[in-house]
């Protein structure tokens, strides 16, 4: 039988009080590339971990939410955690907590019933849940009190705990060049219009080329206007992108547009992509309208 790569799997079990933010914590990890499972019965934990280990590297990071929604199965969580450790899996437990007052307020806002007190007072359910979870709270590797945290602040703390050391907390950035004549990208978060720059289309030798070509790039960046613009624009991106990360944004789309999307926008997008890659962002650069321009042969 093939030996399982248990040490190559990072498993995070998320548990804690109902209403303390388990879903937001799971979503934060899911956005960072973790394979996530919500409300998995603890009796299936070992089997799930073995399946991850058998995935030949396809699943190396997984987060599992286990809580009282599992009913009678939940009581076996401590035993399941012990079995995972005995099997040699790398597992960490995150426990989410909050004050009684905060949990009551959240339940009233959501108009949901507490799982341990579906027909009674929410406070009774919270107190019963605290008692049942005390052993898990003691053995947890991390405890986050979400009483004073917004959803975004919680997601940021979870990312800081589990993602930063692996470089998973960085934002992915897609840079898309396009032609305004074909419309702006619908998913663009930031759009820059570079039609104020000299147009290579009016240089006959450059007309059939694209902004990926060295000759076009030399033309586009060969004047003081373009050089000063690039300096200021890259400084702006360097300044604002960390704030998007702090707000929990995991993917940003930057649109760079000129008339037809063949020369200026392509050259600028290439330069922006190179700059952000050097600053350790996950980068993809796409030139949306280059093929369209070659077909229609109109001004760029």
Buried (B, 14 or more C-beta within 10 A) or exposed (E): EEEBBBEEBBBBBBBBBBBBBBBBBBBBBBBBBBBBBBBBBBBBBBEBBBBBBEBEEEBBBBBBBBBBBBEEBBEBBBEBBEBBEEBEBBBBBBBBBBBBEBBBBBBEEEEEBBBBBEEEEBBEBBEBBBEEBEEBBEEBEBEBBBEEBEBBBBBBBBBEBBBEEEEBBBBBBBBBBBBBBBEBBEEBBBBBBBEEBBBBBEBEEBBEBBBBBEEBBEBBBEEEEBEEBBEEBBEEBEEEBEEBBEEBBBEBBBBBBBBBBBBBBBBBBBBBBEBBBEBEBBBEBBBBBBEBBEEEEEBB
